[in-house]
């Protein structure tokens, strides 16, 4: 069954024992978020907060908290949607699988939006201050909408066919926003709303925006889907809901999803920006205060039985990790059709998604060569970095399928070991400097600015990776706690960064010089070394290694090497590669919950408490 709205979805989860009804009073100021994080971490149920302090609207979270629940919500449509994706890869797929023809036709019909003059979302009106004032982390700059579905239409081509639906966070209050009149609209680079906004600025007109909250769960998934050009997200939402989306036509403005729970409607002034943030974000750090567009609010609509859905982001894994897994389920088969020669791509959730991308490609350019080197892999890498949101990747590590056809791209430690056995640091490091990176990544030189690194390796193994340190292993003075992350990768504790923002403090250089003086023989089998304040934490798990290494380093400024050199503007090294993954002064602070909030939730989870057994 498809869910036409959030109410049907919640009833379905309740009926099947996948919903926790929380009747005690809960504050939307950090307390609901702390409950959500703990229930989500334990793989618990969706949570319906029936009694939100000072607010008439109930809230619901953790709807997509496990991949099993996400698949359950779309159990009747996933197979048919997957059929459409297979058609992208193989146009003859339906001829080979005639049993899927009816489902594919029904899905295609569901992608046609149905226009209505009104709908449940238009039943009531309210004001911004009456909405749930959700705050997730102590330093958040105000209340935020964390599951918004921001809908715009192209100023030159009104209608849903050239519309955009994206999950761009919305700040309801705080900073310099006029209470009950303005909200902040944060969208990152390479987002569809940006093209609509640019077109509106070119015409000298305000961009009309509808911020939808709630509605069919397919709407939220569609808002984060990396869909190809020409496929509107609202059309895909209909396919995933197994029924055409009903859209209310509004004179002079973009349409509104009839079954949404809330709609904040307004315009973006072409010439007005205000500071937005801070906000605890999905890399595990705060995104800081920056100027972003401001939405002048004309109206706030809601349905009579409205429920406010939300999620909480922070250091992965969180609920948004499930979105990524579901997206991979749906789009994975089409990768080779969109990117010829590329067999698999994995945006590593533990590293915050965009900071680390793993890929498997083909290396067929010179099949007769006795000793292959990356060539087609570099073509593949350039194609990946030119494709949609994949272009925001900071580190891309790519291996050749021909070397090991069964290589599992989701086995992060195994993938790194495969590369490190084959990589040649004198040749296989390919930098892009002074380019764009993720808006939320503060390792670079400024907002949206940093560097990229492609590591491409293929051919026969060049070395055997070490698994443990020899008794003779020594470190330069001032460095300690050498800890094995996994074979070939060593973490080392280094002094905290004491330099100025965006400047080296000389510690990494001193480390490399010290290793060179001690001698390279002891470094055999350790091609990659991570400098961090706490080596044991970094080596404790693959998740810690991924998070520390790739969210705290900028390739152009934080990569060093033993016996490094520059030749024809190419940088490489003959000894181990060293990544300085210490926290730098210009980076954003990590997310730490308020101890008092933690204590209150502990009490709710104590024996006899309403959350006992859930947190």
WOLINFEN-V771015 format. One record per backbone hydrogen bond with DSSP energy under -0.5 kcal/mol. NH is the residue of the N-H (numbers start at 1). CO is the residue of the C=O. Records with the same first field share a line. If there is no record, write none. Layout:
NH=CO ; CO
This chain:
4=2
9=5
10=6
11=7
12=8
13=9
14=10
15=11
16=12
17=14
18=13
20=46
21=19
22=20 ; 48
23=21
26=51
30=28 ; 135
31=29
32=27
34=30
35=31
36=32
37=33
38=34
39=35
40=36
41=37
42=38
43=40
44=39
46=18
47=61
48=20
49=47 ; 59
50=22 ; 48
51=22
53=26 ; 51
55=52
58=306
59=49
60=308
61=47
62=310
65=62
70=66
71=67
72=68
73=69
74=70
75=72
77=74
78=74
81=77
82=78
83=79
84=80
85=81
86=82
87=83
88=84 ; 85
89=85
90=86
93=90
96=92
97=93
100=97
101=98
104=100
105=101
106=102
107=103
108=104
109=105
110=106
111=107 ; 108
112=109
113=111
114=245
115=113
116=247
121=258
122=119
123=120
124=302
126=300
130=127
131=128
134=132
135=28
140=137
141=278
144=134
145=170
146=144
149=212
150=166
151=149 ; 210
152=164
154=157 ; 162
157=154
162=159
163=160
164=152
166=150
167=223
168=166
169=167
170=145
171=184
172=143 ; 170
173=143
177=174
181=178
182=178
183=295
184=171
185=293
186=169 ; 184
187=185
194=191
195=191 ; 192
196=192
197=193
198=194
199=195
200=196
201=197
202=198
203=199
204=200
205=200
207=268
208=206
209=266
210=151
211=264
212=149 ; 210
213=262
214=147
216=4
219=216
220=216
221=217
222=218
223=219
224=220 ; 221
225=221 ; 222
227=225
231=228
232=230
236=232
237=233
238=234
239=235
240=236
241=237
242=238 ; 239
243=238
247=114 ; 245
248=256
249=116 ; 247
250=253
253=250
256=248
258=246
260=257
261=213
262=213
263=301
264=211
265=263 ; 299
266=209
267=296
268=207
269=267 ; 294
272=269
274=292
276=290
278=287
279=287
281=279 ; 285
284=281
286=589
287=279
290=276
292=274
294=272
295=183
296=267 ; 294
297=181 ; 295
298=265
299=265
300=126
301=263
302=124
303=261
306=303
308=58
309=307
310=60
316=282
319=312
321=318
322=318 ; 319
323=319
324=320
325=321
326=322
327=323
328=324
329=325
330=326
331=327
332=328
334=331
335=332
337=334
338=334
339=335
342=339
343=341 ; 360
344=360
346=358
348=346 ; 356
349=347
351=348
352=349
353=348
354=352
356=353
357=395
358=346
359=397
360=344
361=399
362=341
367=364
369=366
378=375
379=375
380=376
381=377
382=378
383=379
384=380
385=381
386=383
387=384
388=386
390=387
391=387 ; 388
392=389
393=390
394=354
395=355
396=453
397=357
398=396 ; 455
399=359
400=457
401=361
403=400
404=400 ; 401
407=404
409=407
411=408
412=410
415=411
416=412
417=413
418=414
419=415
420=416
421=417
422=418 ; 419
423=419
425=423
427=424
428=424
430=428 ; 454
431=429
432=452
435=450
437=448
438=392
441=438
442=440
446=449
449=446
450=435
452=432
453=394
454=430
455=396 ; 453
456=428 ; 454
457=398
462=421
463=421
465=463
466=525
473=470
479=476
480=493
483=491
485=483 ; 489
486=489
488=466
489=486
490=528
491=483
492=530
493=480
494=532
497=583
503=500
510=506
511=507
512=508
513=509
514=510
515=511
516=512
517=513
518=514
519=515
523=520
524=521
526=523
528=488
529=577
530=490
531=529 ; 579
532=492 ; 530
538=534
539=535
540=536 ; 537
545=541
546=542
547=543
548=544
549=545
550=546
551=547
552=548
557=554
558=554
559=555
560=578
562=576
564=561
565=572
567=570
570=567
571=569
572=565
573=425
574=562 ; 563
575=562
577=527
578=560
579=529
580=558 ; 578
581=531 ; 579
587=584
591=284
592=590
598=594
599=595
600=596
601=597
602=598
603=599
604=600
605=601
606=603
609=606
611=604
612=609
614=611
615=611
